[in-house]
Amino acid sequence: MLDALTLGQIRTFVAIADAGGFRAGAARLRRAQSAVSHAVSSLEEELGVQLFDRSKRRPELTLHGRALLEDARAVLLKVDGMRARAHGLGAGLELQLPVVVDTLFPLPLACQALRAMNEAFPSVQADVTVAPLGEPISALQQGRCVLAITVGEEFRDRRIVLHALAPVTVVPVVAAASPLAQRIREGWQPGPHELADDLQIVLADPSPLTKGRDIGVLSPRTWRVHSQSVKHALIAAGVGWGRLPAWQVEADIQGGRLVRIPVQAFGPGGQAQLQAFLAHRVDQRLGPAAQMLRQSLIAAVESMEGKR
């Protein structure tokens, strides 16, 4: 009977499948290998199907095992979400609230929401980090923050709940005094390969989520930097070109210090719209301050959108 299934059995099944073997799965669960093997055998008996083929050196999922693995993951997600919500109902006020904000997201909006949270809960200490690319999601995965704002859709993880905020406009720019800017003012429309001789300033990703791949890199000549302010300063100084959020460089463009690069590889006129999301883990409860910050951020974004 399926009523005899336990969450422990299901969690063991998923852990072994993810780890690639019984020994690795036992280590991940911090249980004896014999106990893990017994849990899987009991689960197979209850389901009436074999989940792993044990005839080979390394056990492999059977056809039935592959078919049921997604169901098992869905069950665990639902249970973890229910547990988190239940804990949240009786949650006390947080002492500290770690938050990671994507470098592309408008900081004034994030600060507006943080101010509202501080006014409501002045005793809560916020720990705010601004980080690029995969780091907001990586911080959530590793439990280093409770809430994160991420921009773009490259780093989805179904253990993480996403709430769409607003699109962020990103534009490629170069210092107005550079030779590249002069060619653009003369009407030059660069193709992606025509920027190969120009140095591109690129943000390095401190997370492992983009290992082995580049995002938004056109030039083979790159400098890697570790903060958005350094990237902005290097571009403004004429060292190279790069993509920056429009909210950050609007005054520089209007003031004639930076020039937009109309390279169509990024979008019409070089402009790209990247969706921003508010993110939190499905299995992590949100306390009163985190809920307040979440609501304030959503309200700030909706107010900004309403003024456009």
PyMOL commands that set and color helices and strands:
alter all, ss='L'
color gray80, all
select helices_A, chain A and resi 2-4+7-19+22-29+33-47+63-89+107-120+135-141+179-185+192-195+228-236+246-254+264-266+268-270+288-307
alter helices_A, ss='H'
color red, helices_A
select strands_A, chain A and resi 52-53+60-61+96-102+125-131+147-151+160-175+200-203+222-225+242-245+258-260+272-281
alter strands_A, ss='S'
color yellow, strands_A
deselect
rebuild
show_as cartoon
